[in-house]
Amino acid sequence: MANIQVNQVYYPKQPMKTAQKQEETKTSFADQLKQTLNSPVSFSHHAKIRLEQQGISLSEHQVKKLNDGVEMAREKGSKESLMLMKDLAFVVSVKNNKVITAMKQDSRENKIVTNIDSALML
């Protein structure tokens, strides 16, 4: 590093690079939020394993019901919801559009679901 003394003007050997403006192709936060809220529900790793273990496969109609249920729960201000669909039960993170766990209603071990703030019957 060069010897710089107090009250002495420093002239760098290379000019400072100015930041180039990036193209405005990035979407706004509001657009990203809308896209996230309108995206279909996804399934956590745990939920995928539970579906496979119990031999549950969801039809497009059932996934659409889950999406509609998430939207209804969101409108009511829910964050974590239990969604009951015929013989299936799903715990869904409404804010993340993510199924946390899935189970057949008759196979629930202790019949207690915790950490939810709402329940929907689809």
DSSP file (Angstrom, degrees, kcal/mol; ACC not computed):
  #  RESIDUE AA STRUCTURE BP1 BP2  ACC     N-H-->O    O-->H-N    N-H-->O    O-->H-N    TCO  KAPPA ALPHA  PHI   PSI    X-CA   Y-CA   Z-CA
    1    1 A M              0   0    0      0, 0.0     2,-0.0     0, 0.0     3,-0.0   0.000 360.0 360.0 360.0 145.1    0.0    0.0    0.0
    2    2 A A        -     0   0    0      1,-0.1     2,-0.7     0, 0.0     0, 0.0  -0.321 360.0-104.5 -71.4 152.0    1.3    3.5   -0.8
    3    3 A N        -     0   0    0     -2,-0.0     2,-0.5     2,-0.0    -1,-0.1  -0.693  43.2-173.3 -78.2 115.8    2.5    5.8    1.9
    4    4 A I        -     0   0    0     -2,-0.7     2,-0.3     6,-0.0     6,-0.1  -0.943   5.9-158.9-115.4 131.7   -0.3    8.3    2.4
    5    5 A Q    >   -     0   0    0     -2,-0.5     3,-1.5     1,-0.1    -2,-0.0  -0.746  33.3 -87.9-106.8 156.8    0.2   11.3    4.7
    6    6 A V  T 3  S+     0   0    0     -2,-0.3     3,-0.1     1,-0.3    -1,-0.1  -0.328 112.5  15.8 -61.3 142.5   -2.5   13.3    6.4
    7    7 A N  T 3  S+     0   0    0      1,-0.2     2,-0.4    -3,-0.0    -1,-0.3   0.674  97.9 123.4  65.1  21.5   -3.8   16.3    4.2
    8    8 A Q    <   -     0   0    0     -3,-1.5     2,-0.3     0, 0.0    -1,-0.2  -0.932  64.3-121.9-111.6 136.6   -2.2   14.8    1.1
    9    9 A V        -     0   0    0     -2,-0.4     2,-0.5    -3,-0.1    -4,-0.1  -0.576  23.5-146.0 -77.6 135.0   -4.3   14.1   -2.0
   10   10 A Y        -     0   0    0     -2,-0.3    -6,-0.0    -6,-0.1    -1,-0.0  -0.898  11.6-168.5-107.2 127.6   -4.2   10.5   -3.1
   11   11 A Y        -     0   0    0     -2,-0.5    -2,-0.0     4,-0.0     2,-0.0  -0.949  18.6-139.7-114.4 110.5   -4.4    9.6   -6.7
   12   12 A P        -     0   0    0      0, 0.0     4,-0.1     0, 0.0    -2,-0.0  -0.329  12.0-129.9 -67.8 152.0   -5.0    5.9   -7.4
   13   13 A K  S    S+     0   0    0      1,-0.1    -2,-0.0     2,-0.1     0, 0.0   0.821  95.5  44.0 -72.9 -30.7   -3.1    4.3  -10.3
   14   14 A Q  S    S-     0   0    0      3,-0.0    -1,-0.1     1,-0.0     3,-0.1  -0.927  94.0-113.2-114.2 140.3   -6.3    2.8  -11.7
   15   15 A P        -     0   0    0      0, 0.0     2,-0.2     0, 0.0    -2,-0.1  -0.359  38.9-100.7 -67.6 150.4   -9.5    4.7  -12.0
   16   16 A M        -     0   0    0      1,-0.1     2,-0.4    -4,-0.1     0, 0.0  -0.480  36.4-121.0 -70.2 139.3  -12.4    3.5   -9.8
   17   17 A K        -     0   0    0     -2,-0.2     2,-0.3    -3,-0.1    -1,-0.1  -0.673  22.3-136.4 -83.5 133.4  -14.9    1.4  -11.7
   18   18 A T        -     0   0    0     -2,-0.4     2,-0.3     1,-0.1    -1,-0.0  -0.665  26.3-104.9 -88.2 145.2  -18.4    2.7  -11.7
   19   19 A A        -     0   0    0     -2,-0.3     2,-0.3     1,-0.1    -1,-0.1  -0.524  33.4-133.4 -70.5 127.3  -21.2    0.3  -11.1
   20   20 A Q        -     0   0    0     -2,-0.3     2,-0.3     1,-0.1    -1,-0.1  -0.636  23.6-112.4 -81.4 137.3  -23.0   -0.5  -14.3
   21   21 A K        -     0   0    0     -2,-0.3     2,-0.2     1,-0.1    -1,-0.1  -0.535  30.5-132.2 -71.3 130.1  -26.8   -0.3  -14.1
   22   22 A Q        -     0   0    0     -2,-0.3    -1,-0.1     1,-0.1    -3,-0.0  -0.528  31.7 -92.7 -80.5 150.8  -28.3   -3.7  -14.5
   23   23 A E    >   -     0   0    0     -2,-0.2     2,-1.6     1,-0.1     3,-0.5  -0.291  35.1-116.2 -61.2 148.4  -31.2   -4.0  -16.9
   24   24 A E  T 3  S+     0   0    0      1,-0.2    -1,-0.1    -3,-0.1    -3,-0.0  -0.271  77.8 120.5 -83.9  50.9  -34.6   -3.7  -15.2
   25   25 A T  T 3   +     0   0    0     -2,-1.6    -1,-0.2     2,-0.1     2,-0.1   0.553  42.9 106.3 -90.2  -8.9  -35.6   -7.2  -16.0
   26   26 A K  S <  S-     0   0    0     -3,-0.5     2,-0.2     1,-0.1     0, 0.0  -0.441  73.2-121.8 -70.7 143.5  -36.1   -8.1  -12.3
   27   27 A T        -     0   0    0     -2,-0.1    -1,-0.1     1,-0.1    -2,-0.1  -0.538  28.8-106.3 -84.1 154.2  -39.6   -8.4  -11.2
   28   28 A S     >  -     0   0    0     -2,-0.2     4,-2.3     1,-0.1     5,-0.2  -0.257  28.8-108.2 -73.6 165.7  -40.9   -6.2   -8.4
   29   29 A F  H  > S+     0   0    0      1,-0.2     4,-2.6     2,-0.2     5,-0.2   0.901 120.3  54.1 -61.2 -41.4  -41.6   -7.5   -4.9
   30   30 A A  H  > S+     0   0    0      1,-0.2     4,-2.4     2,-0.2    -1,-0.2   0.901 108.8  48.6 -61.7 -41.2  -45.3   -7.3   -5.5
   31   31 A D  H  > S+     0   0    0      2,-0.2     4,-2.3     1,-0.2    -1,-0.2   0.907 112.0  48.7 -65.3 -41.7  -45.1   -9.3   -8.7
   32   32 A Q  H  X S+     0   0    0     -4,-2.3     4,-2.3     2,-0.2    -2,-0.2   0.894 111.1  50.8 -65.0 -38.9  -43.0  -12.0   -6.9
   33   33 A L  H  X S+     0   0    0     -4,-2.6     4,-2.7     2,-0.2    -2,-0.2   0.929 110.6  48.2 -64.5 -45.3  -45.5  -12.1   -4.1
   34   34 A K  H  X S+     0   0    0     -4,-2.4     4,-2.1     1,-0.2    -2,-0.2   0.913 111.7  50.6 -59.8 -42.9  -48.4  -12.5   -6.4
   35   35 A Q  H  X S+     0   0    0     -4,-2.3     4,-0.7     1,-0.2    -1,-0.2   0.905 112.2  46.8 -63.0 -41.7  -46.6  -15.3   -8.3
   36   36 A T  H >< S+     0   0    0     -4,-2.3     3,-0.7     1,-0.2    -2,-0.2   0.917 113.2  48.2 -66.0 -43.7  -45.8  -17.1   -5.0
   37   37 A L  H 3< S+     0   0    0     -4,-2.7    -1,-0.2     1,-0.2    -2,-0.2   0.825 114.5  46.2 -67.9 -30.7  -49.4  -16.8   -3.8
   38   38 A N  H 3< S+     0   0    0     -4,-2.1    -1,-0.2    -5,-0.2    -2,-0.2   0.509  90.3 104.5 -89.9  -4.9  -50.8  -18.0   -7.0
   39   39 A S  S << S-     0   0    0     -3,-0.7     3,-0.1    -4,-0.7    -3,-0.0  -0.446  80.6-101.2 -76.4 151.3  -48.4  -20.9   -7.4
   40   40 A P        -     0   0    0      0, 0.0    -1,-0.1     0, 0.0    24,-0.1  -0.254  47.5 -85.6 -68.2 159.7  -49.7  -24.4   -6.6
   41   41 A V        -     0   0    0     22,-0.3     2,-0.3    57,-0.1    57,-0.2  -0.319  43.0-151.8 -63.8 146.5  -49.0  -26.0   -3.3
   42   42 A S  E     -a   98   0A   0     55,-2.7    57,-3.3    54,-0.2     2,-0.5  -0.712  12.3-121.3-112.1 169.7  -45.7  -27.9   -3.0
   43   43 A F  E     -a   99   0A   0     -2,-0.3    57,-0.2    55,-0.2    55,-0.0  -0.944  18.4-129.0-118.6 130.7  -45.0  -30.8   -0.8
   44   44 A S     >  -     0   0    0     55,-2.6     4,-2.4    -2,-0.5     5,-0.2  -0.218  32.1-105.6 -66.5 165.0  -42.3  -30.9    1.8
   45   45 A H  H  > S+     0   0    0      1,-0.2     4,-2.2     2,-0.2     5,-0.2   0.910 123.4  51.6 -58.5 -43.0  -39.8  -33.8    1.9
   46   46 A H  H  > S+     0   0    0      1,-0.2     4,-2.5     2,-0.2    -1,-0.2   0.916 109.1  49.5 -61.3 -44.3  -41.6  -35.2    4.9
   47   47 A A  H  > S+     0   0    0     52,-0.3     4,-2.5    53,-0.3    -1,-0.2   0.896 109.3  52.0 -64.4 -40.1  -45.0  -35.0    3.2
   48   48 A K  H  X S+     0   0    0     -4,-2.4     4,-2.2     2,-0.2    -1,-0.2   0.915 110.6  48.2 -62.0 -42.4  -43.7  -36.8    0.1
   49   49 A I  H  X S+     0   0    0     -4,-2.2     4,-2.9     2,-0.2    -2,-0.2   0.923 111.4  49.9 -63.6 -44.5  -42.3  -39.6    2.2
   50   50 A R  H  X S+     0   0    0     -4,-2.5     4,-2.0     1,-0.2     6,-0.2   0.898 110.0  51.0 -62.3 -40.7  -45.6  -39.9    4.1
   51   51 A L  H  <>S+     0   0    0     -4,-2.5     5,-2.8     1,-0.2     4,-0.4   0.925 113.6  45.0 -61.9 -44.4  -47.5  -40.1    0.8
   52   52 A E  H ><5S+     0   0    0     -4,-2.2     3,-1.0     3,-0.2    -2,-0.2   0.924 111.8  51.7 -65.5 -45.0  -45.3  -42.8   -0.5
   53   53 A Q  H 3<5S+     0   0    0     -4,-2.9    -1,-0.2     1,-0.3    -2,-0.2   0.862 115.5  41.1 -61.1 -36.8  -45.3  -44.8    2.7
   54   54 A Q  T 3<5S-     0   0    0     -4,-2.0    -1,-0.3    -5,-0.2    -2,-0.2   0.403 111.3-117.9 -95.5   3.2  -49.1  -44.8    2.9
   55   55 A G  T < 5 +     0   0    0     -3,-1.0     2,-0.5    -4,-0.4    -3,-0.2   0.847  58.1 156.6  67.1  34.6  -49.6  -45.4   -0.9
   56   56 A I      < +     0   0    0     -5,-2.8     2,-0.4    -6,-0.2    -1,-0.2  -0.819  17.6 178.1 -97.0 126.9  -51.4  -42.1   -1.4
   57   57 A S        -     0   0    0     -2,-0.5     2,-0.4    -5,-0.0    -5,-0.0  -0.998  19.3-141.2-126.0 134.0  -51.4  -40.6   -4.9
   58   58 A L        -     0   0    0     -2,-0.4     2,-0.1     4,-0.0    -2,-0.0  -0.732   7.8-139.0 -98.2 138.7  -53.3  -37.4   -5.5
   59   59 A S     >  -     0   0    0     -2,-0.4     4,-2.2     1,-0.1     5,-0.2  -0.409  31.3-105.6 -83.6 167.7  -55.3  -36.6   -8.6
   60   60 A E  H  > S+     0   0    0      1,-0.2     4,-2.4     2,-0.2     5,-0.2   0.877 122.9  56.0 -60.6 -36.4  -55.2  -33.2  -10.3
   61   61 A H  H  > S+     0   0    0      1,-0.2     4,-2.1     2,-0.2    -1,-0.2   0.902 107.2  47.9 -63.2 -41.3  -58.7  -32.6   -8.8
   62   62 A Q  H  > S+     0   0    0      2,-0.2     4,-2.2     1,-0.2    -1,-0.2   0.897 111.1  50.2 -67.4 -40.0  -57.5  -33.2   -5.3
   63   63 A V  H  X S+     0   0    0     -4,-2.2     4,-2.5     2,-0.2   -22,-0.3   0.892 109.7  51.7 -64.6 -38.5  -54.5  -30.9   -5.8
   64   64 A K  H  X S+     0   0    0     -4,-2.4     4,-2.7     2,-0.2    -2,-0.2   0.904 107.9  51.9 -64.0 -40.2  -56.8  -28.2   -7.1
   65   65 A K  H  X S+     0   0    0     -4,-2.1     4,-2.6     2,-0.2    -2,-0.2   0.914 109.3  50.0 -60.7 -42.3  -59.0  -28.7   -3.9
   66   66 A L  H  X S+     0   0    0     -4,-2.2     4,-2.6     2,-0.2    -2,-0.2   0.931 110.8  49.3 -60.9 -45.7  -55.9  -28.2   -1.8
   67   67 A N  H  X S+     0   0    0     -4,-2.5     4,-2.1     1,-0.2    -2,-0.2   0.917 112.2  47.7 -59.8 -44.4  -55.0  -25.1   -3.7
   68   68 A D  H  X S+     0   0    0     -4,-2.7     4,-2.3     1,-0.2    -1,-0.2   0.897 111.5  51.3 -63.8 -39.6  -58.5  -23.7   -3.3
   69   69 A G  H  X S+     0   0    0     -4,-2.6     4,-2.6     2,-0.2    -2,-0.2   0.895 108.0  51.5 -63.8 -40.6  -58.4  -24.6    0.4
   70   70 A V  H  X S+     0   0    0     -4,-2.6     4,-2.5     1,-0.2    -1,-0.2   0.909 110.3  49.5 -62.2 -41.5  -55.1  -22.8    0.9
   71   71 A E  H  X S+     0   0    0     -4,-2.1     4,-2.1     2,-0.2    -2,-0.2   0.913 111.4  48.2 -65.1 -42.1  -56.5  -19.7   -0.8
   72   72 A M  H  X S+     0   0    0     -4,-2.3     4,-1.2     1,-0.2    -2,-0.2   0.922 112.7  48.5 -63.0 -43.4  -59.6  -19.8    1.5
   73   73 A A  H  <>S+     0   0    0     -4,-2.6     5,-2.7     1,-0.2     4,-0.4   0.891 109.9  52.4 -64.2 -39.2  -57.4  -20.2    4.6
   74   74 A R  H ><5S+     0   0    0     -4,-2.5     3,-1.4     1,-0.2    -1,-0.2   0.904 105.3  54.6 -63.1 -41.5  -55.2  -17.3    3.4
   75   75 A E  H 3<5S+     0   0    0     -4,-2.1    -1,-0.2     1,-0.3    -2,-0.2   0.809 108.8  49.3 -62.3 -29.3  -58.3  -15.1    3.0
   76   76 A K  T 3<5S-     0   0    0     -4,-1.2    -1,-0.3    -3,-0.2    -2,-0.2   0.466 121.6-107.7 -88.9  -2.5  -59.2  -15.8    6.6
   77   77 A G  T < 5 +     0   0    0     -3,-1.4    -3,-0.2    -4,-0.4    -2,-0.1   0.638  62.5 158.2  89.5  14.7  -55.7  -15.1    7.9
   78   78 A S      < -     0   0    0     -5,-2.7    -1,-0.2    -6,-0.1     3,-0.1  -0.354  23.8-178.1 -72.1 152.6  -54.6  -18.7    8.7
   79   79 A K  S    S+     0   0    0      1,-0.4    15,-2.3    15,-0.1    16,-0.9   0.704  76.2  21.4-114.8 -45.5  -51.0  -19.6    8.9
   80   80 A E  E    S-B   93   0A   0     13,-0.2    37,-3.2    14,-0.1    38,-0.9  -0.996  77.8-177.0-128.0 124.3  -51.0  -23.3    9.5
   81   81 A S  E     -Bc  92 118A   0     11,-2.7    11,-3.1    -2,-0.4     2,-0.6  -0.943  27.0-138.2-130.5 144.8  -54.1  -25.3    8.6
   82   82 A L  E     -Bc  91 119A   0     36,-2.5    38,-2.9    -2,-0.4     2,-0.5  -0.887  24.9-163.8 -94.5 124.4  -55.5  -28.8    8.8
   83   83 A M  E     -Bc  90 120A   0      7,-3.4     7,-2.4    -2,-0.6     2,-0.5  -0.953   1.5-160.9-116.6 120.8  -57.2  -29.7    5.6
   84   84 A L  E     +Bc  89 121A   0     36,-3.3    38,-3.3    -2,-0.5     2,-0.4  -0.867  11.8 176.0-104.2 128.5  -59.5  -32.7    5.6
   85   85 A M  E >   -B   88   0A   0      3,-2.9     3,-3.2    -2,-0.5     2,-0.2  -0.912  59.6 -66.9-136.7 105.6  -60.4  -34.3    2.3
   86   86 A K  T 3  S-     0   0    0     -2,-0.4    -1,-0.0     1,-0.3    36,-0.0  -0.319 122.1 -10.5  48.7-109.3  -62.6  -37.5    2.4
   87   87 A D  T 3  S+     0   0    0     -2,-0.2    18,-3.4    -3,-0.1    19,-0.4   0.288 123.5  86.3-100.9  11.2  -60.2  -40.0    4.1
   88   88 A L  E <   -BD  85 104A   0     -3,-3.2    -3,-2.9    16,-0.3     2,-0.4  -0.817  54.3-164.2-113.0 151.8  -57.1  -37.8    3.8
   89   89 A A  E     -BD  84 103A   0     14,-2.9    14,-2.3    -2,-0.3     2,-0.4  -0.999   6.4-173.2-134.0 137.1  -55.7  -35.2    6.1
   90   90 A F  E     -BD  83 102A   0     -7,-2.4    -7,-3.4    -2,-0.4     2,-0.6  -0.991  17.8-149.9-130.7 136.0  -53.0  -32.6    5.3
   91   91 A V  E     -BD  82 101A   0     10,-2.2     9,-2.9    -2,-0.4    10,-1.4  -0.946  29.6-169.8-101.7 123.1  -51.3  -30.0    7.5
   92   92 A V  E     -BD  81  99A   0    -11,-3.1   -11,-2.7    -2,-0.6     2,-0.9  -0.934  28.1-138.2-123.0 134.0  -50.5  -27.1    5.3
   93   93 A S  E  >> -BD  80  98A   0      5,-3.2     5,-1.9    -2,-0.4     4,-0.8  -0.812  21.6-167.5 -83.8 107.4  -48.3  -24.0    5.8
   94   94 A V  T >45S+     0   0    0    -15,-2.3     3,-0.6    -2,-0.9    -1,-0.2   0.897  82.8  53.2 -67.0 -41.0  -50.6  -21.4    4.2
   95   95 A K  T 345S+     0   0    0    -16,-0.9    -1,-0.2     1,-0.2   -15,-0.1   0.784 118.4  36.5 -67.8 -25.3  -48.0  -18.7    4.1
   96   96 A N  T 345S-     0   0    0     -3,-0.3    -1,-0.2   -17,-0.3    -2,-0.2   0.426 100.8-128.5-104.2  -0.6  -45.5  -21.0    2.2
   97   97 A N  T <<5 +     0   0    0     -4,-0.8   -55,-2.7    -3,-0.6     2,-0.4   0.910  65.0 136.0  53.2  44.4  -48.0  -22.9    0.0
   98   98 A K  E   < -aD  42  93A   0     -5,-1.9    -5,-3.2   -57,-0.2     2,-0.6  -0.980  58.8-134.5-132.4 130.4  -46.5  -26.1    1.3
   99   99 A V  E     -aD  43  92A   0    -57,-3.3   -55,-2.6    -2,-0.4   -52,-0.3  -0.722  20.8-171.8 -77.8 120.1  -48.0  -29.3    2.6
  100  100 A I  E     -     0   0A   0     -9,-2.9     2,-0.3    -2,-0.6   -53,-0.3   0.895  64.8  -6.1 -83.1 -43.8  -46.1  -30.1    5.7
  101  101 A T  E     - D   0  91A   0    -10,-1.4   -10,-2.2   -55,-0.1     2,-0.3  -0.987  59.0-159.3-150.2 157.9  -47.5  -33.6    6.3
  102  102 A A  E     + D   0  90A   0     -2,-0.3     2,-0.3   -12,-0.2   -12,-0.2  -0.985  17.2 161.8-138.8 147.4  -50.1  -35.9    4.9
  103  103 A M  E     - D   0  89A   0    -14,-2.3   -14,-2.9    -2,-0.3     2,-0.4  -0.992  42.2-102.4-159.0 158.2  -51.9  -38.9    6.3
  104  104 A K  E >   - D   0  88A   0     -2,-0.3     3,-1.1   -16,-0.2     4,-0.3  -0.706  35.9-129.5 -79.7 139.9  -54.9  -41.1    6.0
  105  105 A Q  G >  S+     0   0    0    -18,-3.4     3,-0.8    -2,-0.4   -17,-0.1   0.847 105.9  52.0 -64.2 -33.4  -57.5  -40.1    8.6
  106  106 A D  G 3  S+     0   0    0    -19,-0.4    -1,-0.3     1,-0.2   -18,-0.1   0.639 106.3  55.5 -78.1 -11.6  -57.9  -43.7    9.8
  107  107 A S  G <  S+     0   0    0     -3,-1.1     2,-0.3     4,-0.0    -1,-0.2   0.366  70.2 127.0-102.9   6.3  -54.2  -44.2   10.3
  108  108 A R    <   -     0   0    0     -3,-0.8    -5,-0.0    -4,-0.3    -3,-0.0  -0.482  51.6-149.3 -65.1 125.8  -53.5  -41.3   12.6
  109  109 A E  S    S+     0   0    0     -2,-0.3    -1,-0.1     1,-0.2     0, 0.0   0.977  85.5  10.7 -64.9 -60.8  -51.8  -42.7   15.6
  110  110 A N  S    S-     0   0    0      2,-0.2    -1,-0.2     0, 0.0     3,-0.1   0.412  91.1-129.1-105.6   2.5  -52.8  -40.5   18.4
  111  111 A K        +     0   0    0      1,-0.2     2,-0.4    -6,-0.1    -3,-0.0   0.719  69.2 120.5  60.1  24.5  -55.6  -38.5   16.7
  112  112 A I        -     0   0    0      2,-0.0     2,-0.5     0, 0.0    -2,-0.2  -0.977  42.1-169.9-120.9 131.5  -54.1  -35.2   17.8
  113  113 A V        -     0   0    0     -2,-0.4     3,-0.2    -3,-0.1     2,-0.2  -0.986  14.8-171.4-119.5 124.3  -52.9  -32.5   15.4
  114  114 A T        +     0   0    0     -2,-0.5     3,-0.1     1,-0.2    -2,-0.0  -0.616  53.7  37.4-111.8 170.4  -51.0  -29.6   16.9
  115  115 A N  S    S+     0   0    0      1,-0.2     2,-0.3    -2,-0.2    -1,-0.2   0.832  81.8 123.8  59.4  39.5  -49.6  -26.2   15.8
  116  116 A I        -     0   0    0     -3,-0.2    -1,-0.2     1,-0.1   -35,-0.2  -0.904  44.5-166.9-120.8 156.4  -52.6  -25.3   13.6
  117  117 A D  S    S+     0   0    0    -37,-3.2     2,-0.3    -2,-0.3   -36,-0.2   0.356  73.5  20.8-120.2   2.9  -54.8  -22.3   13.7
  118  118 A S  E     -c   81   0A   0    -38,-0.9   -36,-2.5     2,-0.0     2,-0.4  -0.987  57.6-149.6-160.4 163.2  -57.6  -23.5   11.4
  119  119 A A  E     -c   82   0A   0     -2,-0.3     2,-0.4   -38,-0.2   -36,-0.2  -0.997  11.7-167.3-139.6 137.4  -59.2  -26.5    9.9
  120  120 A L  E     -c   83   0A   0    -38,-2.9   -36,-3.3    -2,-0.4     2,-0.7  -0.968  14.3-147.7-124.9 141.3  -61.0  -26.9    6.5
  121  121 A M  E      c   84   0A   0     -2,-0.4   -36,-0.2   -38,-0.2   -38,-0.1  -0.931 360.0 360.0-106.5 110.5  -63.2  -29.7    5.3
  122  122 A L              0   0    0    -38,-3.3   -37,-0.2    -2,-0.7    -1,-0.1   0.435 360.0 360.0 -92.2 360.0  -62.6  -29.9    1.5
